[in-house]
């Protein structure tokens, strides 16, 4: 049976609770060696968080200043 951290790395982030769990796990994995199982999990979680935030965070548009 996989533990909660294994599940977090293999499923989409769909709720704010999922996001919080992923961010906690990212904090625990921070500094993991690239290419290690922990480093791979960190990469996956960061991609999932980026995707979730891109879809659920308001995007602010900046408009150029009008000419004076």
N, C-alpha and C positions, 0 to 999 in steps of 0.2 A: 504494500500500500504506500503510495507516494506521500511525502510529508507536504505541509502547506506551502513551503517555499518551492518545492518541485512543481506543484500545481500552478503557482503564480507565474513561473517562467514558461509555461506551456499553454496558457490560455489568454485570450484577448482581455483587455481591460474594458469593462462595460459600465462600471459604476464608480462613484467617488470612493467607495470603500475598497474596490479593487485597486484604484489608483493609490490610495494610502498604503495598502499592503505592498504594492510594488515599490513604492518609494522607500518604505522601511527596509525591504529586502535589498534594494540598491544601496542603501546606506551601509548595510551589513557586508555587502560584497565589494564595496568601493576599495580599489587598490589591488584587486585580484589580478593575478598574472594573465596577460593575454594568451589565449589558446588553451588555458586550463578549463576544466568544467565550470568552475566558478566564474572565470572570465567570460566564457561563452554565455552563461546565464545572465551575467551583468549586461552584455551586449544586447541580448534578446529583450530583457526588461527595459533597457533604455529606449530601444526601438518602439516597443509597445507603448511606453509612456509618451514618447514624442508623437506617435500616431493618435493616441487618445486626446492629448492636449491640442493637437492640430484640429481635431474635429469638434472639440467641446469648449475651447477657449475663444472668447470673442477676438476677432482680428480687427485691429485698429488701423484705419486708413488715414494717412496724413495727406493733406492737400498742400500744394505749393502756396507760398505767400503771394497775394495779389501784387502785381507790379505797382510801384509807387511813382 
